[in-house]
Amino acid sequence: MNSARMVVTVPDGPHYRADAVADGAKAIGYSITRQIPDRWQATDVLVTWNLHRNQHEYAIACRAAGGAVLVMENGYLGSDADGRQLYSLARDAHNGAGQWPRQYLPEPDLLQRWIAQRNSTPPLMDYSRPGYTLVIGQRGIGAHPMRSPSNWHHHTGAPFAARTWPFSTVRIREHPGQNPAPVSLADDLAGAARLVIWSSACGVAALQAGIPVWYGAPYWVASKSASCLKSGKGWHIFRQDHLIGMSWVSSAQWSLAEIASGVAFSTLLSLP
């Protein structure tokens, strides 16, 4: 059995489920510590929630010693078809900037994972939808280069939308922060012809509804299903690419049972 240590900085509390992280680590033979070590070792694994604040510095130190970094966040789909919470998990970074099993599994297996989580196949993209162009605001948290630039949705997203679809109304959805949004995301999406985001999970919700998405971040977990703003124009995504993109999303998130059993950790730690 593995006798290495797993350094867990995932917060306590019912939402973050650090207890499941600890169970998963022990299931694959790791000892658990909640303390940041004075000296990192090549056998260490750091498990953190996102990479904002000082977590980024811990990750740098761990990797410099030869250790592995696993980054958790809320699942991109929120929950599965039965309402069970999902959690995103990847090596080195989240939301498409790190490594996860999508690079190493055959496409049919990936799609089966999506179907198991959603009880359906991804919908067709509807490029003839009427409505406005919805630009999503995002908090500027996390590590470079995935952190959203300040007021990106006003300075870049909205001008791009106005140039690219000049006959479409541009509507901006501000990030709600700690307060409930005045209009639900479902209501905003219902009237949207398309979405423009930095890297928001709102984009995954739009793709689930068949709404085309354009993104501005250098990486995004659903990039195969969307268009990049750097292209300077809009285009249609082929159906096969969209299926692959949605499969990438499902392979980047895990159920609580998969985390607690250790299978999520062992899968990520075995990636080349």
C-alpha positions in Angstrom: 0.0 0.0 0.0 1.0 3.6 -0.6 2.4 5.3 2.5 2.7 8.8 1.0 0.8 11.7 2.5 -2.1 13.7 1.0 -2.2 17.3 2.1 -5.9 18.4 2.1 -6.7 22.1 2.1 -10.3 21.6 1.0 -12.4 23.6 3.5 -14.5 21.9 6.2 -18.2 22.1 5.9 -21.1 20.2 4.3 -20.7 21.8 0.9 -17.0 21.0 0.4 -17.1 17.4 1.8 -13.5 17.2 3.0 -14.6 14.1 4.8 -15.1 12.3 1.4 -11.7 13.5 0.2 -10.1 12.0 3.4 -12.0 8.8 2.9 -10.8 8.6 -0.7 -7.2 9.3 0.2 -7.2 6.6 2.9 -8.8 4.1 0.4 -5.8 4.3 -1.8 -3.3 4.2 1.0 -2.4 7.8 1.7 -2.0 9.3 5.2 -3.9 12.6 5.7 -2.7 15.9 6.9 -4.5 19.3 7.1 -1.3 21.1 7.8 1.0 22.7 5.1 4.3 20.9 5.4 7.5 22.9 6.0 9.1 20.8 3.3 7.2 19.2 0.4 8.2 15.8 -0.9 8.0 14.2 -4.3 5.5 11.7 -3.0 3.1 14.3 -1.7 -0.3 15.0 -3.2 -2.0 18.4 -2.5 -5.8 18.5 -2.8 -7.2 22.0 -2.9 -10.4 23.8 -3.6 -9.7 26.1 -6.6 -6.3 27.9 -6.7 -7.2 31.3 -5.3 -5.6 33.1 -2.3 -2.6 31.2 -1.0 -3.6 27.8 -2.6 -1.7 28.8 -5.8 1.6 29.2 -3.8 1.1 25.8 -2.1 0.5 24.2 -5.5 3.7 25.8 -6.9 5.8 24.5 -4.0 4.3 21.0 -4.1 5.0 20.7 -7.9 8.5 22.1 -7.5 9.3 19.2 -5.1 7.9 16.7 -7.6 4.5 16.2 -5.9 1.1 16.1 -7.6 -1.7 18.7 -7.3 -5.4 17.9 -7.6 -7.8 20.8 -7.8 -11.5 20.5 -6.8 -14.4 22.8 -7.6 -18.1 22.6 -8.0 -19.2 20.3 -10.8 -19.8 21.9 -14.2 -23.2 20.3 -14.4 -24.0 21.0 -10.7 -25.6 17.6 -10.1 -26.5 14.5 -12.0 -29.9 13.5 -13.3 -30.9 12.2 -9.9 -29.9 15.4 -8.1 -26.7 14.2 -6.6 -23.9 16.8 -6.3 -21.0 16.5 -8.7 -17.5 17.9 -8.1 -14.9 18.8 -10.7 -11.5 17.4 -10.2 -8.3 17.7 -12.3 -4.6 17.6 -12.0 -2.8 21.0 -11.7 -5.8 23.3 -12.5 -9.5 23.2 -13.2 -11.9 24.3 -15.9 -9.9 23.0 -18.7 -6.5 24.3 -17.8 -5.3 21.0 -16.2 -5.3 17.3 -17.0 -8.2 15.0 -16.7 -9.2 11.6 -18.3 -10.6 13.1 -21.5 -7.2 12.9 -23.2 -6.8 9.2 -22.5 -10.2 7.5 -22.9 -11.8 6.5 -26.2 -14.7 8.8 -27.3 -17.4 6.1 -26.9 -16.4 5.5 -23.3 -16.5 9.3 -22.6 -20.0 9.7 -24.1 -21.3 6.8 -22.0 -20.1 8.7 -18.9 -22.2 11.7 -20.0 -25.2 9.5 -20.5 -24.8 7.9 -17.1 -24.7 11.4 -15.4 -27.5 13.0 -17.4 -29.7 10.1 -18.6 -29.6 11.6 -22.1 -27.4 12.5 -24.9 -26.2 16.1 -25.4 -28.8 18.2 -27.4 -28.2 19.6 -30.9 -27.0 23.2 -31.0 -29.6 25.6 -32.3 -28.0 28.3 -34.3 -31.3 29.7 -35.5 -32.6 30.6 -32.0 -34.1 34.0 -31.8 -33.2 36.3 -28.9 -30.5 38.4 -27.4 -26.8 37.8 -26.9 -26.2 37.1 -23.3 -22.8 38.2 -21.9 -21.9 36.6 -18.5 -20.0 38.4 -15.8 -17.5 36.4 -13.7 -15.5 36.9 -10.5 -11.8 37.5 -11.0 -10.6 34.7 -8.7 -8.2 31.8 -9.2 -4.8 31.7 -10.7 -3.3 33.2 -13.8 -4.1 32.6 -16.7 -7.6 31.3 -15.9 -8.6 34.2 -13.6 -11.1 36.4 -15.4 -9.8 40.0 -16.1 -11.6 42.7 -14.2 -14.9 43.7 -15.8 -14.0 41.5 -18.8 -17.7 41.1 -19.6 -18.0 44.9 -20.1 -14.6 45.7 -21.6 -14.3 42.7 -24.0 -17.4 40.4 -24.0 -20.1 43.0 -24.7 -18.1 44.8 -27.4 -17.3 41.5 -29.1 -21.0 40.6 -29.1 -22.0 44.0 -30.5 -19.5 43.7 -33.3 -20.2 40.1 -34.2 -24.0 40.2 -34.0 -24.8 43.9 -34.7 -28.6 43.2 -35.1 -28.9 41.4 -31.8 -29.5 43.1 -28.4 -26.7 42.6 -25.9 -27.8 41.7 -22.4 -25.2 41.5 -19.6 -25.7 39.2 -16.6 -23.6 40.4 -13.7 -22.1 37.9 -11.3 -24.4 37.7 -8.3 -21.6 37.4 -5.8 -23.0 36.5 -2.4 -26.5 37.7 -3.3 -29.2 36.0 -5.3 -29.4 37.2 -8.9 -32.6 39.3 -9.7 -33.3 37.0 -12.6 -32.7 33.3 -12.6 -30.1 31.8 -15.0 -32.8 29.7 -16.5 -34.9 32.7 -17.3 -32.0 34.5 -18.8 -31.1 31.5 -21.0 -34.7 31.1 -22.1 -34.5 34.3 -24.1 -30.9 34.0 -25.3 -29.8 33.2 -28.9 -26.2 32.7 -27.8 -23.8 33.2 -24.8 -20.5 35.0 -24.5 -18.4 34.0 -21.4 -14.9 34.1 -20.1 -15.0 30.6 -18.7 -18.2 30.5 -16.6 -20.1 27.3 -15.8 -23.1 29.2 -17.1 -21.7 28.2 -20.5 -22.1 24.5 -19.8 -25.7 25.1 -18.7 -26.3 26.9 -22.1 -24.8 24.0 -24.1 -27.0 21.6 -22.2 -30.0 23.7 -23.5 -28.7 23.7 -27.1 -27.5 27.4 -26.9 -24.3 28.2 -28.7 -21.4 29.6 -26.6 -18.4 31.7 -27.3 -15.6 31.9 -24.6 -12.6 34.1 -24.0 -10.4 32.2 -21.5 -7.2 30.5 -22.8 -8.7 27.2 -21.8 -12.3 26.0 -21.0 -13.5 22.5 -20.1 -16.2 22.6 -22.8 -14.0 24.3 -25.5 -14.6 21.5 -28.0 -18.3 22.4 -28.0 -17.8 26.2 -28.2 -16.1 28.9 -30.2 -13.2 31.0 -29.0 -13.4 34.8 -29.1 -9.8 35.0 -30.3 -11.0 33.8 -33.7 -12.8 37.2 -34.0 -15.9 35.6 -35.5 -18.7 33.2 -34.9 -19.0 29.7 -36.4 -20.9 26.5 -36.1 -19.7 23.6 -34.1 -20.0 20.2 -35.8 -22.2 17.7 -34.0 -19.3 15.2 -33.4 -17.2 17.9 -31.9 -20.0 18.9 -29.6 -20.5 15.3 -28.4 -16.8 15.1 -27.7 -16.9 18.5 -25.9 -19.7 17.4 -23.6 -18.0 14.1 -22.9 -14.9 16.1 -21.8 -17.1 17.9 -19.3 -18.5 14.6 -17.9 -15.0 13.1 -17.6 -13.9 16.1 -15.6 -16.4 15.7 -12.8 -17.0 13.0 -10.2 -19.7 11.9 -7.8 -19.2 12.0 -4.1 -19.1 8.1 -4.1 -16.3 8.1 -6.6 -14.3 10.5 -4.5 -14.8 8.7 -1.2 -14.0 5.3 -2.8 -10.6 6.7 -4.1 -11.4 5.9 -7.7 -11.3 9.6 -8.7 -7.9 10.1 -7.1 -6.4 6.9 -8.4 -7.6 7.7 -11.9 -6.1 11.2 -11.9 -2.8 10.2 -10.3 -2.3 7.5 -12.9 -2.5 9.9 -15.8 0.7 10.0 -17.9 
